[in-house]
Amino acid sequence: MRVWLPLDSFALAMGGEEVAAAIMAEAKARGVDVTLTRNGSRGMAWLEPLAEVEVDGVRHGFGPMKVADVAGLFGDLAKHPKALGPIEELDWMKGQTRLTFARVGVIDPLSLAEYRAQGGLAGLERAKGMTKAQIVAEVTESGLRGRGGAGFPTGIKWKTVSEAAGDRKYIVCNADEGDSATFADRMLMEGDPFTLIEGMAIAGLACGATKGFVYIRSEYPVAIRVMREAVEIARAEGVLGAAFDMEIRVGAGAYVCGEETSLLNSLEGKRGIVRAKPPLPALEGFMGKPTVVNNVISLASVPVILSKGAAFYKDFGLGRSRGTIPLQIAGNVKYGGLYETAFGLTLGEIVDRIAGGCFTDRPVKAVQVGGPLGAYFPRALFDTPFGYEEFAAKDGLIGHAGLTLFDDSADMLQMARFAMEFCAIESCGKCTPCRLGSTRGVETIDRLARGDASAMPILTDLCNTMKLGSLCALGGFTPYPVMSAVTHFPDDFARAKEAAE
């Protein structure tokens, strides 16, 4: 009997370890030989812990599992109260286009043999027979853009580093996933770490780098453990070695270290504050050497591009947003989790069809896209296609593709205040617009809450100053949630004025 149960943090938070122990105890008591594989999550967070049992070669799902449900896995599975049917036939799974996350939830994350059997390392093997320029051209042609938030073309960044002069070059993976409603990086590292390792090794070949670092936030203990074990396995099997090796570094919990230059400072043992640009990290990055800094999903998307070709990957998406994007759906939502699909679905399709609306069954009032610094979109904008330029045209941003749902009870003035307060707390203090603008912003929003309408032009000026003057994304993006709240939800600000009067 073979059973899969995720080691992913979703499952662990909901009692996954207790369920795993109960499965093995029940098997021992019944004298049943059970192989329990701790896989990654399929992304259906509301069903975790999600157990899968192989029936006639087909994996059937059961969840959300409790310890009391375990005994039923050893009886008539069709009558199990948590039976979901074949896992690949569930609506959540059938509607996806899984490229980057094709193996997450399917394989044992630490089995290199299973990784190979599912097409792993094919991209790296192909890259070994190509020149640096050919690899860079393939990634450029695919249209892959940075999945960490900025959406900068990955191939251009790699080309800059590849052609830069330097006796040493580095590949740095930014796994300091600190935005609310983002968990794709964590899920990938916990569920398919070899994909990230392979992507970094390909980047090393493309850029002439022999060393890589994965900078993981300290709040991800499972990802840290799995990645460290995977690196050791990859090194022992010859995937890593003299040509390209890597190590795992752990951050200390600073949100600003998600910004690439702050991350590099931290990686060098310095205080995590932003660096002025130029010079760009691609020319003077880690230890002053040419450095590629890419997000986890950016690097993990490279193996499928190299194995199947740029044209295959580019065939998905719309406009300049090519390939697939792992949507991370959270907040007041019925069906939260990770859903990988090609760019192009409308925001309304994502919210209503995939997420199922609000958990409270109240109307959806707003969706914040792009983390705590993303804009709040009202239902009037739900026809916006999910693409970088399409969201920018509506004064929004995709960011890391995290979506947070709010129902009609949410006070958008208070949400705007939260964005400013968040920036004030997390600012590294390097630049004046972010350091002082955020603090003055909180004070100005409080004036609006007290009914002082004269504070509105001050808030607008503050937002413009922060957007134009900040050195990193923290202060520069803060105006998005603030001004979108003001623009799209004026009634919330009017009610504050009425209450004050």
C-alpha positions, 0 to 999 in steps of 0.5 A: 500500500502506498500513501502520500502525505505532504511535508509542506507547511500547509499540511504541517500547520493543520496537523500533518505530522500527527496524521503521518504518525497515525498512518504508520501506527495504524499500518503496524497495528493491522500488519499492513506494509505501507510506504508513506511518501512525504510529498509537496502540496498540490496547492489545495490549501483548504484540503490539507492535510491531503492524503493520497492512496494509490488504487489500481495505479491511480492516486485518489485523494482524501482530505482534509485528514484528521487523525480520526480519519486514518483508520478509514484508509485501511477499509473500503476507500470508496466509502471513506467520508473524506474521499475526493476521487482521483486527484488529477480529476479534481476541478482545481487540478484539471484547470491548471497548466503546470509547468514550473510546478509539474512535479510539486505534490507528485514526487518525493522531493528528495528522490533524485531518481523520481525527479529524473523519471519525471523529466528532471535534469533534461534541461541541464543536459541540453544546456551542457551542449550549448554555448553561453550565448545559446542558453541566454538566447533560449531564455530570452526568446522564451519571454521569461520575466522575473517572477519576484515582482519587477517582471524584468526580462530574465534573458537580458539580466543573464546576458549582462552578467554573461558578457560582464568582465570578472574573474568570478561570477555568482548566481543568487536566488532570492528566496526571502519571500516576505510578502503577504499572500505569497508562498509559491517559493516556499512550496517549490522549495519544499516540494521540488527542490531539484528544479531550483537546483537545476535552474541555478546550474543552468544559469551558472552555465549561461553566465560563467558562474561557478558558485550559487547561493539560495537566500531563504527567510528564517521563517521557512524551516521546512524549506531550509531543511529540504533545500539543504538535503537536496543540495547534499544529494545533488552534490553526491550524485554529481549534479553539483560540483567543481563546475557549479556548486551552491549553498543555502544561506538563511536570512534574519527576518528583515522584510527589506532583504527581499530587495536584491541589493539589501539581500546582497548586503546581508549575504556579505554579512553587512546590515540589510539596507539598500544600495544606490544604483548604479552600479547594478548587481549584474555588474557589481553584485555579491562581493563586487562581482557580476551577479545574477539575482533571480527569484525562486520561480524565475530560476525554477521555470528555466529547466522546462524552457531548456528541456522543451524549448523557448517556443513551447514556453512562449506559446502560453500567455498574452502580450509581453507576459509569456509562460505561466504564473503561479497564482497565490490566492489568500485572504477571505477566500473559499478556495485558497492555495496555489494555482498555476496557469497561463497569463491572460485569465481575467481577475474576475475569473480568478476570483469567482471561478477559481477562488470561489469568492469569499469564505464568508459568502459576502460579496467581494469588495476588493482584491489586492494583487501583488502583496501588501504594496499592491493596488486594491482592485474593485469589482469594476476592474475585474475584467482586467487580464492577468498580465504585467502591462495590463495591470500597469495600465490600471495603476496596478502591479502583479508583483509576486502574483499574490492575491488577497480577497476582502469582503464588503465589511473591509474598511479600505481607509484602514487598509490604506493606513496599514500599507503606510504603517507597514512601510514605516515599520519595515523601512531600512531608513536608507532614503528619506521618501521611504523613511519619513514619507511613510510616517507622515503618510500614517499621520495624514491618513489619520487626519482623513479618518478624523474628517480633515479633508484638507489632508487629501492633497497632502497624501497625494503629494506624499505618495508621488514623492515616495513613488519617485524618490525611493531607492527600492520597491518598498517606498516606491510601491506603497502609493499603489494600495493607498491611492487605489483605496482613495480612488476606488473606495471613496465611500469609505473615506466619506464615511470616516468624515461623516463619523468624525463630524 
